[in-house]
Amino acid sequence: MHTVASRAGRWPLALTLLGLIALGACADDPVAPKIPSKPNLSASASDDFVELTVTNASGGLEIGSLRSEVNQIRSGGGAIHFDPSLDGATITLDAPLNSDGPLYIVGPAKGITLSGNDQHRIIDGTAPISAKNVTFTKGYGDYASAIRASSVYLDNSTVRDNRGPGSAIRAQYVLSLINSTVSRNVVGAAAVEYRESAQVFIDNSTIAYNAPGAGLGVFGYPTYALRVTLNNSIISNNGSPQLNCSSFFNFYYEGTNISNDWSCGEVGIVVADPKLMPLANNGGPNLTHAIPHTSPAFNAGVGCSVQTDQRYVPRDAKCDVGAFEFNDFTKVTITIDPSTKVNATTGKALLTGTIQCTRNDAFRLALELHQDQKVNGQVIDVHSASDIPVTCTTTATAWSTSMGLSNGEVFKIGAARATAQTLSTPEWVTPAGAAGAVKISFTRK
């Protein structure tokens, strides 16, 4: 099914491309560009823009299939949506998708997977393509085995397991990756490839484990019209032998960018192993590379403007570099034993309890013991505070400390209350605390 958009419009890509031509004419401008204009369904454009809904998972030309709906798109462009029954589905295409106009694919919440069945490209056209919540996999071609388009805009999408002697993605004018992953593509050239005068923006994305070709590279000889902006992204573990970027000509760096070799630049790149975990289902619409808390990408982002990660997990004030925001924080469980004994000789109370963590960690525990006592007709709070180092493991471990008083105060037999609070925790540990009533008794002399 489809509807025709009103002249109030949809897609200013023609204007975008004209802007790029003008930008190329000012190639000596030293200012690094921000992300180019993206396809916008609410902007003004042609009156023959259509919105279509795919209703079945057929890879052929049956009514309601993806290929059938895409074939209805004319020069004005169109947006492809999916029936809720296809949430998380895989569509194995009988032939590549090729629209006459700009193509916008809006995947459902659990994503949509488009497969070339190791036989052909997935997208093969000259019009711009924009995709969200889409996985492109098992494409095959002499180049651009997954996507060939004039301009490519990917948000919250993954391009994986495509193969061919050339690239997995090739864009001529604009290449934009936001919160996206390009991984495990078997390619002879760069997995992500752009023409010599393109405008490229890689933002909070991860390009990793593509081989034997590089991760990111230019097709042909780069010109001074070329602009490649990296922002809080990871380009790592690509190439065989290792080569993450085939060129860093006219690269601009924003935020923090990580590569495990020097091929993506010598200034503006953190050269380190990002410690990426294998491509896996970590939640969200597609597969991603998780990072551990020991990764140099953890909390290393600067000027973070992307509010969520590829899985739509909120990014915190210290965002992580790449498409994945670490959220597997260590959780702490603290207990306080309900009885506390005071040494009659020293007057110190022995406060005890247990602590357990979801992973092994070490930090300090701040402890307080309070008792209300009546002195000269008034109730005062007699209390003691202490902090101790603790090694927290995945099994409950006992902790204990002696709580002393000063100024001649003493604990008395009876009710009291205690608190325990994590202190000086690493950034990957979620602060925790506990409070409870305790009963004070005395040991025999």
Secondary structure, 3 states (H helix, E strand, C coil): CEEECCCCCCCCHHHHHHHHHHHHHCCCCCCCCCCCCCCCCCCCCCCCCEEEEECCCCCCCCCCCHHHHHCCCCCCCEEEEECHHHCCCEEECCCCECCCCCEEEECCCCCEEEECCCCCCCEECCCCEEEECEEEECCECCCCCCEEEEEEEEECCEEECCEECCCCEEEEEEEEEECCEEECCEECCCCEEEECCCEEEEECCEEECCEECCCEEEECCCCCCCEEEEECCEEECCCCCCCCECCCCCEEEECCCEECCCCCCCCCCEECCCCCCCEECCCCCCCEECCCCCCCCCCCCCCCCCCECCCCCECCCCCCCCCCCCCCCECEEEEECCEEEECCCCCCEEEEEEEEECCCEEEEEEEEEEEEEEECCEEEEEEEEEEEEEEECCCCEEEEEEECCCCCCCCCCEEEEEEEEEECCCCCECCCEEEEEEEEEECCC
